[in-house]
């Protein structure tokens, strides 16, 4: 089994590189730090990397201050782990040559088949759950620091246990983390009640862009480069903005348009279950889950919005 291969690899290796996808969410950074902290507890040498660095909103996570955004070109690692990435390019294609053995651990459907060991379980609620399974297979006791990170990964990717992937395993593992000493309130407050002023100012500029389709089943928000400037904010402040249009009564698909440059927008898709936004995103060159996905689209904001709304409208029409 793949997990047995990974257990042996960890036992036989000394130096490790742990990476996750760009602009990391709670599962990406939580699983990264859970594995990083556990390996360090085992006496291993570990570098935790993310091309966008350590996300400030997760400062409550143990080990976040050790996440780096640059690695020397000549450094080589016995083993590398790419976590929750979907595609290697989202983590950095350079890691392939930096590691003697590369492991891909993910739960996204249609995850790119890369790595010497490819362990993808689309039934897992979060990559953090898979890290928990790996540590159990190794027989390494879960410390409080690791438990904090695993609980955060699960809480984040299940939408605080609101999404359809909040399965019995997610609740069981989360409960075990609480038994180990995790305080759910400290993590919930860290995630949801510890916002930069700039984020709220950016949200205030974004909310007036609310657009709802004529049928009421699709809604969106947008953030432009000018809004970033006015709010003195950055892209990391837009995390979870897509949940606002998603919360509108009657909406089946929520969209969030984030401007990258003059003619390019990153589009985040969220579905309440009836529409496979992962398939739509892949058709646009992106990727993701049935209920959460993303893609990059070229054009002005109005052009991109009109086109994406039309694509969603075609899918919604098939439900009737």
C-alpha positions as CSV (number, residue, x, y, z in Angstrom):
1,X,0.0,0.0,0.0
2,X,1.1,3.6,-0.6
3,X,1.0,4.5,3.1
4,X,3.4,1.7,3.9
5,X,5.8,3.0,1.2
6,X,5.6,6.4,2.8
7,X,6.2,5.0,6.3
8,X,9.4,3.2,5.0
9,X,10.5,6.3,3.2
10,X,10.3,8.4,6.4
11,X,12.2,5.8,8.4
12,X,15.0,5.7,5.8
13,X,15.3,9.4,5.2
14,X,16.9,12.2,7.1
15,X,16.2,15.5,5.3
16,X,12.7,16.5,4.1
17,X,11.0,19.3,2.1
18,X,7.3,19.9,2.8
19,X,5.4,22.1,0.4
20,X,1.7,22.9,-0.4
21,X,-0.1,25.0,-3.0
22,X,0.2,28.7,-3.5
23,X,-2.0,31.0,-1.5
24,X,-2.4,28.2,1.1
25,X,-5.8,27.7,2.8
26,X,-6.3,26.1,6.2
27,X,-5.9,22.5,5.0
28,X,-2.8,23.3,3.0
29,X,-0.9,25.1,5.7
30,X,-2.4,22.9,8.5
31,X,-1.3,19.7,6.9
32,X,2.1,21.2,6.0
33,X,2.7,22.1,9.6
34,X,1.3,18.9,11.0
35,X,3.7,16.8,9.0
36,X,6.6,19.3,9.6
37,X,6.1,19.4,13.3
38,X,5.8,15.6,13.5
39,X,8.9,14.9,11.5
40,X,10.9,17.3,13.6
41,X,9.7,15.5,16.7
42,X,11.1,12.4,15.1
43,X,14.5,14.1,14.9
44,X,14.3,14.7,11.2
45,X,15.6,17.8,9.4
46,X,12.7,19.6,7.7
47,X,12.2,22.6,5.5
48,X,8.5,23.8,5.2
49,X,8.1,25.9,2.0
50,X,5.3,27.9,0.4
51,X,5.9,30.2,-2.6
52,X,3.6,32.7,-1.0
53,X,5.2,32.4,2.4
54,X,3.4,32.0,5.8
55,X,-0.2,33.3,5.7
56,X,-0.6,35.8,8.4
57,X,-4.1,34.7,9.4
58,X,-2.7,31.4,10.6
59,X,-0.2,32.9,13.1
60,X,-1.8,30.8,15.9
61,X,-0.5,27.6,14.3
62,X,2.6,26.1,15.9
63,X,5.6,26.3,13.6
64,X,4.2,28.9,11.1
65,X,7.2,31.1,11.7
66,X,9.4,28.5,10.2
67,X,7.7,28.4,6.8
68,X,10.0,29.9,4.1
69,X,9.3,31.2,0.7
70,X,12.8,30.6,-0.8
71,X,15.1,27.6,-0.9
72,X,18.6,27.6,-2.1
73,X,19.0,26.0,-5.5
74,X,21.8,23.7,-4.6
75,X,20.0,22.2,-1.6
76,X,18.9,18.6,-2.0
77,X,16.5,16.6,0.2
78,X,16.1,12.9,0.8
79,X,12.4,13.1,0.4
80,X,9.8,15.7,-0.5
81,X,6.1,15.9,0.2
82,X,3.7,17.9,-1.9
83,X,0.5,18.3,0.0
84,X,-3.0,19.3,-1.1
85,X,-1.7,20.8,-4.4
86,X,-3.8,19.2,-7.1
87,X,-1.1,20.1,-9.6
88,X,2.7,20.3,-9.1
89,X,2.9,23.7,-10.7
90,X,0.8,25.1,-7.9
91,X,3.5,24.1,-5.4
92,X,6.5,24.7,-7.6
93,X,7.9,22.4,-10.3
94,X,11.4,22.9,-9.0
95,X,10.7,20.5,-6.1
96,X,10.8,17.5,-8.4
97,X,14.6,17.9,-8.9
98,X,15.3,19.0,-5.3
99,X,14.1,15.7,-3.8
100,X,15.5,12.2,-4.2
101,X,12.0,10.8,-3.7
102,X,8.8,12.9,-4.2
103,X,5.5,12.1,-2.5
104,X,2.2,13.5,-3.6
105,X,-0.5,13.4,-0.9
106,X,-3.9,14.9,-1.9
107,X,-7.6,14.5,-1.7
108,X,-8.6,16.5,-4.8
109,X,-10.4,14.6,-7.6
110,X,-8.4,14.6,-10.8
111,X,-5.2,15.4,-8.9
112,X,-2.2,15.4,-11.2
113,X,-0.4,12.1,-11.2
114,X,3.1,13.2,-10.2
115,X,5.6,12.0,-7.7
116,X,7.4,8.7,-7.1
117,X,4.6,7.9,-4.6
118,X,1.1,9.0,-5.5
119,X,-1.3,8.8,-2.6
120,X,-4.6,10.5,-3.4
121,X,-7.8,9.7,-1.6
122,X,-10.8,11.7,-2.9
123,X,-12.9,10.3,-0.1
124,X,-10.8,12.1,2.5
125,X,-12.4,15.2,3.9
126,X,-9.0,17.0,4.1
127,X,-5.4,16.4,3.4
128,X,-4.9,16.9,7.2
129,X,-6.9,13.7,7.8
130,X,-4.5,11.8,5.6
131,X,-1.6,13.2,7.6
132,X,-3.3,11.9,10.7
133,X,-3.6,8.4,9.1
134,X,0.1,8.5,8.1
135,X,1.2,9.4,11.7
136,X,-1.0,6.6,13.0
137,X,0.6,4.1,10.6
138,X,4.0,5.2,11.7
139,X,2.9,4.9,15.4
140,X,4.0,8.4,16.2
141,X,2.0,9.9,19.0
142,X,0.1,13.1,18.0
143,X,1.5,16.0,20.1
144,X,-0.6,19.0,20.9
145,X,1.2,21.1,18.3
146,X,0.4,18.5,15.6
147,X,-3.1,18.2,16.9
148,X,-3.7,21.9,16.5
149,X,-2.6,21.8,12.9
150,X,-4.7,18.7,12.0
151,X,-7.8,20.1,13.6
152,X,-7.3,23.4,11.7
153,X,-7.0,21.6,8.4
154,X,-10.2,19.7,9.0
155,X,-12.1,22.7,10.3
156,X,-11.1,24.7,7.3
157,X,-11.8,22.3,4.5
158,X,-15.1,21.2,5.9
159,X,-16.3,24.8,6.3
160,X,-16.5,24.4,10.0
161,X,-18.2,21.0,9.5
162,X,-20.9,22.6,7.3
163,X,-19.9,21.1,3.9
164,X,-20.8,17.7,2.5
165,X,-17.3,16.4,3.0
166,X,-17.8,16.6,6.8
167,X,-18.0,12.8,7.1
168,X,-17.8,10.6,10.2
169,X,-14.0,10.3,9.9
170,X,-13.7,14.1,10.0
171,X,-15.6,14.3,13.2
172,X,-13.8,11.3,14.8
173,X,-10.3,12.8,14.1
174,X,-11.4,16.2,15.2
175,X,-12.8,14.8,18.4
176,X,-9.5,12.9,19.1
177,X,-7.6,16.2,18.6
178,X,-9.9,17.8,21.2
179,X,-9.3,14.9,23.5
180,X,-5.5,15.6,23.1
181,X,-6.0,19.1,24.3
182,X,-7.0,21.2,21.3
183,X,-9.3,24.1,22.3
184,X,-11.9,24.5,19.5
185,X,-12.6,28.1,20.4
186,X,-8.9,29.2,20.2
187,X,-8.7,27.8,16.6
188,X,-12.2,29.2,15.6
189,X,-11.3,32.6,16.9
190,X,-7.9,32.5,15.3
191,X,-9.5,31.7,11.9
192,X,-12.6,33.8,12.0
193,X,-12.2,36.6,14.7
194,X,-8.6,37.7,14.1
195,X,-8.9,39.8,10.9
196,X,-6.6,42.6,9.7
197,X,-8.3,46.0,9.4
198,X,-7.3,45.9,5.7
199,X,-9.3,42.8,5.1
200,X,-12.5,44.5,6.3
201,X,-11.8,47.6,4.3
202,X,-11.3,45.4,1.2
203,X,-14.5,43.6,2.0
204,X,-16.4,46.9,2.2
205,X,-15.1,47.8,-1.3
206,X,-16.0,44.3,-2.6
207,X,-19.5,43.9,-1.3
208,X,-21.0,46.6,-3.6
209,X,-19.9,44.4,-6.6
210,X,-22.4,41.8,-5.6
211,X,-24.0,40.4,-8.8
212,X,-26.9,38.0,-8.8
213,X,-28.1,36.2,-11.9
214,X,-31.7,36.8,-13.1
215,X,-32.7,33.3,-12.0
216,X,-31.2,34.0,-8.5
217,X,-29.1,30.8,-8.5
218,X,-25.7,32.3,-9.2
219,X,-24.0,35.2,-7.4
220,X,-20.6,36.8,-7.3
221,X,-18.2,39.3,-5.7
222,X,-15.1,40.8,-7.2
223,X,-11.9,42.5,-6.1
224,X,-9.8,44.6,-8.4
225,X,-6.2,45.9,-8.2
226,X,-7.6,49.4,-7.4
227,X,-9.5,48.0,-4.4
228,X,-6.2,46.5,-3.1
229,X,-4.6,49.9,-3.4
230,X,-7.4,51.8,-1.7
231,X,-7.7,49.3,1.2
232,X,-3.9,48.8,1.5
233,X,-4.6,45.1,1.2
234,X,-3.3,42.0,-0.7
235,X,-4.7,38.8,-2.1
236,X,-4.3,37.0,1.1
237,X,-7.0,39.2,2.6
238,X,-9.6,37.8,0.1
239,X,-9.8,34.4,1.7
240,X,-13.4,33.3,2.2
241,X,-14.8,36.3,0.3
242,X,-16.6,33.8,-2.0
243,X,-18.7,32.6,1.0
244,X,-20.6,35.9,1.0
245,X,-22.3,35.4,-2.4
246,X,-22.6,31.7,-1.5
247,X,-24.7,32.7,1.5
248,X,-27.4,34.5,-0.5
249,X,-30.7,32.7,-0.3
250,X,-31.4,30.6,-3.4
251,X,-27.9,30.7,-4.7
252,X,-26.5,27.3,-6.0
253,X,-23.2,28.6,-7.4
254,X,-21.1,31.4,-6.0
255,X,-18.2,33.1,-7.8
256,X,-15.4,35.3,-6.7
257,X,-13.4,37.3,-9.3
258,X,-9.9,38.3,-8.1
259,X,-7.9,40.5,-10.5
260,X,-4.3,39.4,-11.2
261,X,-3.4,42.0,-13.8
262,X,-5.1,44.3,-16.3
263,X,-6.6,41.5,-18.3
264,X,-6.5,38.5,-16.1
265,X,-8.8,37.3,-13.3
266,X,-8.7,34.3,-10.9
267,X,-12.2,32.9,-10.6
268,X,-13.1,30.9,-7.5
269,X,-16.2,28.6,-7.7
270,X,-18.3,27.3,-4.9
271,X,-21.3,25.0,-5.3
272,X,-23.9,23.9,-2.8
273,X,-23.9,20.4,-4.4
274,X,-26.1,20.3,-7.4
275,X,-23.6,21.7,-9.8
276,X,-20.1,20.2,-10.4
277,X,-18.0,23.4,-10.4
278,X,-14.9,21.2,-10.5
279,X,-15.8,20.0,-14.0
280,X,-16.5,23.6,-15.1
281,X,-13.2,24.8,-13.7
282,X,-11.3,22.0,-15.5
283,X,-13.0,23.0,-18.8
284,X,-11.5,26.5,-18.2
285,X,-8.1,25.1,-17.5
286,X,-8.3,25.1,-13.8
287,X,-9.1,22.4,-11.2
288,X,-10.7,21.5,-7.9
289,X,-13.5,19.6,-6.3
290,X,-17.2,19.1,-7.1
291,X,-18.1,21.9,-4.7
292,X,-14.9,24.1,-4.7
293,X,-12.7,24.9,-7.7
294,X,-10.8,27.7,-9.4
295,X,-9.5,28.8,-12.8
296,X,-7.8,31.8,-14.4
297,X,-9.7,33.6,-17.2
298,X,-8.5,36.5,-19.4
299,X,-10.5,39.6,-20.2
300,X,-11.9,42.7,-18.5
301,X,-13.9,42.2,-15.4
302,X,-17.2,42.7,-17.2
303,X,-16.2,40.3,-20.0
304,X,-15.0,37.6,-17.6
305,X,-18.1,37.9,-15.4
306,X,-20.5,37.8,-18.4
307,X,-18.8,34.7,-19.8
308,X,-18.5,32.8,-16.6
309,X,-22.1,33.6,-15.6
310,X,-23.2,32.3,-19.0
311,X,-21.3,29.0,-18.5
312,X,-22.9,28.6,-15.1
313,X,-26.3,29.4,-16.5
314,X,-26.0,26.6,-19.0
315,X,-25.4,24.2,-16.2
316,X,-28.2,25.5,-14.1
317,X,-30.6,25.2,-17.0
318,X,-29.9,21.5,-17.1
319,X,-31.2,21.1,-13.6
320,X,-34.7,22.2,-14.6
